[in-house]
Amino acid sequence: MIYHKPTTPRFRIAERICVQPPNNRPVYSKQNSHSSTCSLRSVGSTPPCISRIKQPLGSKGHSPVHTSTPVRSGIQSPKPTINGSDPVARQNSMSGGVYDSRVSEEHYDIIKSKQEPRPELDTSNGSSNGGGRPRFVPVTALEDVQAVRCAEFHPHGKLYAVGSNSKTLRICAYPKLHDVREDHQTYQPTVLFKRTKHHKGSIYCLAWTPDGRLMATGSNDKTVKLMRFNADTSNLEGQEVELTMHDGTVRDLCFLEDTSNKSSLLISGGAGDCKIYVTDCTTGTPFQALSGHSGHVLTLYNWGGAMFVSGSQDKTVRFWDLRTRGCVNMVTPATVPGSRVGSPVAALCVDPSGRLLVSGHEDSSCVLFDIRGGRTVQCFKPHAADIRSIRFSPSAYYLLTAGYDNKLVLTDLQGDLTMPLPSVVVAQHQDKVISGRWHPTEFSFLSTSADKTATLWALPPV
């Protein structure tokens, strides 16, 4: 596997895309008739993986999946609706550029300006990194006495928090990576803050607000703790708030920003009554309980704005919009080819534009779902056991998945999303991997595992 940082990283798509110049969005122009190279005339914010769905998302025409290229799963789910309509598609249809929906059989090389490392993935043997070739190396490894369940980077990227089954919460410094080499010797990170018995039970999840001033943790003691954090001193400040509305293990957390009131809202879900609770962080008061799931809530994700998604043991993904105070869409990702059979949703994420949902399942499936088109794009299996974590890289070029097969896998999204996607094992633990998280700006990631470690992985400079 070869990693390098090209001056003009490229990926291939199976259609011609024309975007109107206004709003600072990209315009691609065909330069020749065969294997054309397209020039990027302006840089937009649309993630590269989105530009490869075959049709403008949210249109009412054909499926975004090319009709001559069957989805690997053989699945084309019907468009999900709530009360005969698709509020998610309506809510998102007002944004984005104007796309030319004509599909070409040619492949175009799109020159991207984002300087993210471009690995040459060895798809013939994903578990092999090749002798003497650059690879992700474990820079630091935090050791605990019990399984480490969660780790999250602070939004500014200079530190990260780690929670474990030992009930211990730690804040660690993010190291300088300029001197990392392939023969790097892994060392213990600098622990800036440590609190033992932070919860009465295991720390299952944690989250930061976008500004990094608040942190929340959830536990199997059925409580959520909300704390103020001072990034200058790397310390918790003031009186913490303990929330006790859950009647089961708190499995996941995420924050939303209430721009109308200039305050943060905490979303929490888990076992027990299967409800998702919304808490006003200013007052520390839960003010809304969202019902809908019939199984334990295993994962939550917000990509900005008032919307978030939840995944559950009941095999469904639900879309929630706090402006409507309820569920606006529901999807059951199909994980068995040729059927609508699903599997518990253990992890999920949405690309920054809110167009592509990726779900990870207990049967080791990973499903790409076109939110606006309401259709499955592809189902594939990058792991041999449960997928417990899934995240887009900062620029959405890659997908990082973590599984109970002890591995972290990097999947390249820079091609046609309906075709087989190149994947490679980039890191491995001695036991089940529970979570994987990208650094907010650098090409490095954290992983936590049942092997009692939280490890920071980075790519040596070339």
C-alpha positions in Angstrom: 0.0 0.0 0.0 1.6 3.3 -1.1 0.7 6.6 0.5 1.6 9.9 -1.0 0.4 13.5 -1.1 0.0 14.4 -4.8 -0.3 18.0 -5.9 -3.4 17.1 -7.9 -5.2 14.2 -6.2 -7.8 12.7 -8.5 -10.7 10.4 -8.5 -13.0 8.9 -11.1 -16.7 9.4 -11.6 -19.1 7.8 -14.1 -21.0 10.9 -15.1 -20.5 14.4 -16.3 -21.3 17.0 -13.7 -22.1 20.6 -14.5 -22.6 23.0 -11.7 -23.6 26.6 -12.1 -20.8 29.0 -11.2 -22.6 31.1 -8.6 -22.3 30.3 -4.8 -18.6 29.4 -5.3 -19.3 25.9 -6.4 -17.1 23.7 -8.6 -17.4 23.6 -12.4 -15.9 20.7 -14.3 -15.1 21.0 -18.0 -14.4 18.1 -20.4 -11.1 18.5 -22.2 -11.0 15.5 -24.5 -13.2 12.6 -25.6 -11.5 9.6 -24.0 -10.6 9.3 -20.3 -11.1 13.0 -20.1 -9.4 15.2 -17.6 -11.7 17.9 -16.1 -10.4 21.1 -14.7 -11.6 22.5 -11.4 -12.3 26.2 -11.9 -13.6 27.0 -8.4 -13.6 25.2 -5.1 -16.9 24.4 -3.4 -17.8 22.8 -0.1 -19.5 19.7 -1.5 -17.7 16.6 -0.4 -16.1 14.5 -3.2 -18.1 11.4 -2.4 -21.4 13.2 -3.1 -20.4 14.3 -6.7 -20.4 10.7 -7.7 -24.0 9.8 -7.1 -25.5 9.4 -10.6 -28.3 11.9 -10.5 -29.1 15.1 -8.6 -30.1 14.0 -5.2 -33.7 14.7 -4.4 -34.8 14.7 -8.0 -37.9 12.7 -8.9 -36.4 10.9 -11.9 -34.5 7.7 -12.2 -32.6 6.1 -9.3 -29.3 7.7 -8.7 -27.8 4.2 -9.2 -26.7 3.6 -12.8 -29.2 1.2 -14.3 -26.5 -0.7 -16.2 -24.4 -1.2 -13.0 -26.3 -3.3 -10.4 -25.7 -2.4 -6.8 -23.5 -5.0 -5.2 -26.2 -5.8 -2.7 -28.8 -6.1 -5.4 -31.0 -3.8 -3.4 -32.9 -0.7 -4.4 -35.0 0.2 -1.5 -38.2 2.1 -2.1 -38.2 5.8 -1.2 -39.2 6.0 2.5 -42.0 8.3 3.3 -43.8 9.5 6.4 -47.5 10.2 5.9 -47.0 10.0 2.2 -44.3 12.6 1.9 -40.5 12.9 2.3 -39.8 15.8 4.6 -36.1 15.1 4.6 -35.9 15.5 0.8 -38.1 18.6 1.0 -36.0 20.1 3.7 -32.7 19.5 1.8 -34.0 20.2 -1.7 -33.6 24.0 -1.4 -29.8 23.8 -1.0 -27.1 22.8 -3.4 -26.3 23.7 -7.0 -28.0 22.9 -10.3 -26.7 19.6 -11.7 -26.7 18.2 -15.2 -28.4 14.8 -14.8 -27.2 13.4 -18.1 -25.2 10.3 -17.5 -22.2 9.5 -19.6 -20.7 6.0 -20.1 -17.2 7.6 -20.0 -15.1 8.0 -16.8 -13.7 11.4 -16.0 -10.7 12.2 -13.8 -11.7 15.1 -11.5 -8.8 17.2 -10.2 -9.4 18.1 -6.6 -7.6 20.8 -4.7 -7.9 19.3 -1.2 -4.5 18.2 0.1 -5.5 15.0 1.9 -3.1 12.0 1.6 -4.1 9.7 -1.3 -3.4 6.0 -0.4 -3.0 3.5 -3.2 -5.2 0.8 -1.7 -4.3 -2.8 -2.3 -7.7 -4.4 -2.9 -6.3 -7.8 -3.7 -5.3 -8.3 -0.1 -6.7 -5.7 2.3 -4.9 -7.2 5.3 -1.5 -6.7 3.8 0.3 -3.4 4.0 3.3 -4.6 1.9 6.8 -4.9 3.2 8.7 -1.6 3.5 5.8 0.6 2.4 4.5 3.5 4.4 1.6 2.6 6.8 -0.3 4.1 9.7 1.8 3.7 12.8 0.6 3.7 16.5 2.0 7.0 17.8 0.7 6.8 21.4 -1.2 4.2 23.3 -3.1 5.0 26.5 -3.3 1.9 28.7 -6.2 1.2 31.1 -7.1 -1.7 33.4 -10.3 -2.3 31.6 -11.8 -2.0 28.1 -11.6 1.6 26.7 -15.0 2.4 25.1 -14.8 5.9 23.8 -12.5 8.7 22.7 -13.3 12.1 21.1 -11.0 14.8 19.8 -11.6 18.3 21.2 -12.8 20.5 18.3 -9.6 22.5 18.2 -7.6 19.2 17.8 -5.0 19.9 20.5 -6.3 17.3 23.0 -8.7 14.4 23.3 -10.9 12.8 25.9 -11.0 9.1 26.7 -13.6 7.1 28.8 -13.3 3.5 29.9 -15.0 0.7 31.7 -12.8 1.5 34.7 -15.1 4.6 35.2 -12.0 6.8 34.5 -12.1 10.0 32.4 -8.9 11.3 31.0 -7.9 14.3 28.9 -4.8 13.7 26.8 -2.5 16.0 24.8 -2.4 15.6 21.0 1.3 15.2 20.1 3.3 16.8 17.3 3.5 14.4 14.4 6.2 15.9 12.2 8.9 13.6 13.5 6.9 10.3 13.2 8.7 7.6 11.2 7.8 4.1 10.2 10.1 2.7 13.0 8.4 4.9 15.6 8.3 3.6 19.1 4.8 3.9 20.6 4.6 5.8 23.9 2.1 6.7 26.5 0.3 10.1 25.8 0.6 13.0 28.2 -2.4 12.9 30.5 -3.5 16.5 31.3 -6.5 15.6 33.4 -7.7 12.4 35.1 -10.7 11.7 37.2 -11.3 8.2 38.6 -14.9 7.1 39.4 -16.2 9.8 37.1 -19.4 7.6 36.8 -20.7 4.8 39.1 -20.4 2.6 36.0 -18.5 2.3 32.7 -18.2 5.4 30.5 -19.9 4.3 27.3 -19.8 7.6 25.3 -18.7 11.2 25.4 -19.1 14.3 23.2 -18.0 17.9 22.9 -19.9 20.9 21.9 -18.7 22.5 18.6 -16.9 25.3 20.5 -15.4 22.8 23.0 -16.7 24.5 26.1 -19.0 21.7 27.2 -18.4 18.0 27.4 -20.9 15.2 28.2 -20.5 11.6 29.2 -22.9 8.7 29.3 -22.7 5.5 31.4 -24.4 2.2 32.2 -25.2 3.7 35.5 -28.1 5.3 33.5 -26.8 8.9 34.0 -25.4 11.6 31.8 -22.9 14.1 33.1 -22.7 17.6 31.6 -19.5 19.6 32.4 -17.9 22.9 31.5 -14.4 22.6 30.1 -11.6 25.1 30.0 -9.3 24.4 27.1 -6.6 26.8 28.3 -6.2 24.8 31.6 -7.4 21.5 30.2 -9.6 21.2 33.3 -13.3 20.8 34.1 -14.8 23.9 35.7 -17.8 24.7 37.9 -20.5 22.4 39.1 -21.3 19.4 36.8 -24.9 18.5 36.0 -26.1 15.0 36.4 -29.0 13.9 34.3 -31.1 10.9 35.5 -33.9 10.7 33.0 -32.7 7.5 31.3 -33.7 4.1 32.7 -31.1 2.1 30.9 -27.5 2.3 29.6 -26.7 5.6 27.8 -25.2 4.4 24.6 -24.5 7.6 22.6 -24.6 11.4 22.8 -24.3 14.4 20.4 -24.7 18.1 20.7 -26.9 20.4 18.5 -26.6 24.2 18.4 -29.9 26.1 19.0 -29.1 29.2 16.9 -32.4 30.9 17.8 -31.6 30.9 21.5 -27.8 30.8 21.1 -27.6 27.7 23.3 -26.5 24.1 23.0 -28.8 21.1 23.1 -27.7 17.7 24.2 -29.1 14.6 22.5 -28.8 11.3 24.4 -30.1 7.8 23.8 -29.7 4.2 24.9 -31.4 1.2 26.4 -34.4 1.1 28.7 -37.4 2.9 27.3 -35.7 3.4 23.9 -36.4 7.2 24.0 -34.1 9.9 22.8 -33.9 12.8 25.2 -33.2 16.5 24.4 -31.6 18.6 27.2 -31.2 22.4 27.3 -27.5 22.8 28.3 -28.1 26.3 29.6 -30.5 25.2 32.3 -29.4 21.6 32.5 -33.1 20.5 32.0 -34.4 17.7 29.8 -37.4 19.2 27.9 -38.2 16.6 25.3 -38.5 12.8 25.0 -38.6 11.5 21.4 -40.4 8.2 21.0 -40.3 5.9 17.9 -37.6 3.3 18.2 -38.7 -0.1 19.5 -35.2 -1.3 20.3 -32.3 0.1 22.2 -30.8 3.3 20.6 -27.2 2.4 19.8 -25.9 5.4 17.9 -26.6 9.1 17.2 -25.1 11.5 14.7 -25.5 15.2 13.9 -24.0 17.0 10.9 -25.0 20.5 11.8 -28.3 22.3 12.0 -31.5 21.1 13.7 -31.4 17.5 12.3 -29.8 14.3 13.6 -30.1 10.6 13.0 -30.4 7.6 15.3 -29.6 3.9 14.8 -31.2 1.2 16.8 -31.4 -2.5 17.7 -34.7 -2.4 15.9 -32.7 -2.3 12.6 -34.0 1.2 11.6 -32.4 4.6 11.1 -34.6 7.5 12.1 -34.2 11.1 11.0 -35.2 13.7 13.5 -35.8 17.5 13.1 -36.2 19.5 16.3 -38.0 22.2 14.4 -40.9 19.7 13.9 -40.4 18.0 17.3 -40.4 14.5 15.9 -39.3 11.9 13.5 -39.4 13.1 9.9 -38.2 9.9 8.1 -37.4 6.3 8.8 -35.1 3.9 6.8 -34.5 0.2 7.3 -31.1 -0.3 5.6 -31.2 -3.7 3.8 -28.1 -5.8 4.5 -29.1 -9.1 2.8 -28.8 -9.0 -1.1 -32.2 -9.3 -2.9 -34.3 -8.7 0.2 -35.3 -6.0 2.7 -33.8 -7.8 5.6 -31.9 -5.6 7.9 -29.6 -5.8 10.9 -29.2 -3.8 14.1 -27.7 -0.4 13.4 -24.6 -0.1 15.6 -23.0 2.9 14.0 -23.8 5.6 11.5 -22.7 8.9 10.1 -23.8 11.4 7.4 -21.5 13.3 5.1 -21.1 17.1 5.7 -23.6 18.0 3.0 -26.3 15.9 4.6 -26.8 13.9 1.4 -25.2 10.5 2.0 -25.9 8.3 5.0 -23.6 5.4 5.9 -24.7 2.8 8.5 -22.7 0.0 10.1 -24.4 -3.1 11.3 -24.1 -6.0 13.6 -23.9 -8.5 10.7 -20.8 -6.7 9.5 -22.6 -4.9 6.6 -22.0 -1.3 5.7 -24.7 0.5 3.7 -24.5 3.7 1.7 -27.8 5.4 1.4 -28.8 8.3 -0.8 -30.9 10.5 1.6 -32.5 12.7 -1.0 -33.1 10.0 -3.5 -34.3 7.6 -0.8 -32.4 4.6 -2.2 -29.6 2.3 -1.2 -26.5 3.0 -3.3 -24.5 0.0 -2.1 -24.1 -2.6 0.6 -20.6 -4.0 1.3 -18.8 -5.8 4.1 -15.4 -4.4 5.1 -15.3 -6.4 8.3 -15.8 -10.0 9.4 -17.8 -9.1 12.5 -19.9 -6.3 14.0 -19.2 -2.8 12.8 -19.2 -0.6 15.9 -17.9 2.7 14.5 -18.0 4.6 11.2 -16.8 8.1 10.3 -16.0 10.1 7.2 -12.5 11.6 7.0 -12.4 15.4 7.4 -12.8 16.1 3.7 -15.0 13.0 3.1 -12.5 11.3 0.8 -12.4 8.2 3.0 -14.5 6.1 5.4 -13.0 4.8 8.6 -14.8 1.7 10.1 -14.0 -0.2 13.3 -15.2 -3.7 14.0 -15.3 -6.5 16.4 -12.8 -8.4 14.1 -10.1 -6.3 15.9 -9.5 -4.1 12.8 -9.9 -0.6 11.5 -10.6 -0.4 7.8 -10.1 2.6 5.4 -12.5 2.6 2.4 -11.7 4.9 -0.6 -14.8 6.9 -1.7 -13.0 8.6 -4.6 -14.6 6.4 -7.3 -18.0 5.4 -8.5 -20.0 4.7 -5.4 -22.0 1.9 -7.1 -18.9 -0.1 -7.9 -16.8 -2.2 -5.6 -15.0 0.2 -3.2 -11.3 -0.3 -2.4 -10.8 -1.0 1.3 -7.6 -1.7 3.3 -6.9 -2.6 6.9 -5.0 0.3 8.3 -4.8 -0.6 12.0 -5.4 -3.6 14.3 -5.9 -4.2 18.0 -5.5 -7.3 20.1 -9.2 -7.4 20.8 -12.5 -5.9 19.6 -12.3 -2.3 18.3 -15.1 -0.2 19.8 -14.6 3.2 18.2 -12.5 5.1 15.7 -12.4 8.9 15.4 -10.6 11.2 12.9 -8.6 14.2 14.0 -10.6 17.3 13.0 -7.9 18.6 10.6 -5.0 16.1 10.3 -4.9 12.7 8.7 -4.7 10.8 12.0 -7.3 8.9 14.1 -8.0 7.5 17.5 -9.2 4.0 18.2 -10.4 2.4 21.4 -10.6 -1.3 22.1 -11.4 -4.1 24.5 -7.7 -4.7 24.6 -7.7 -1.9 27.2 -6.0 0.7 25.1 -6.8 4.0 23.3 -4.3 4.3 20.4 -3.5 7.3 18.2 -2.5 6.4 14.6 -0.8 8.6 12.1 0.8 8.4 8.7 4.5 9.0 8.6 5.5 11.9 6.2 6.9 10.8 2.8 
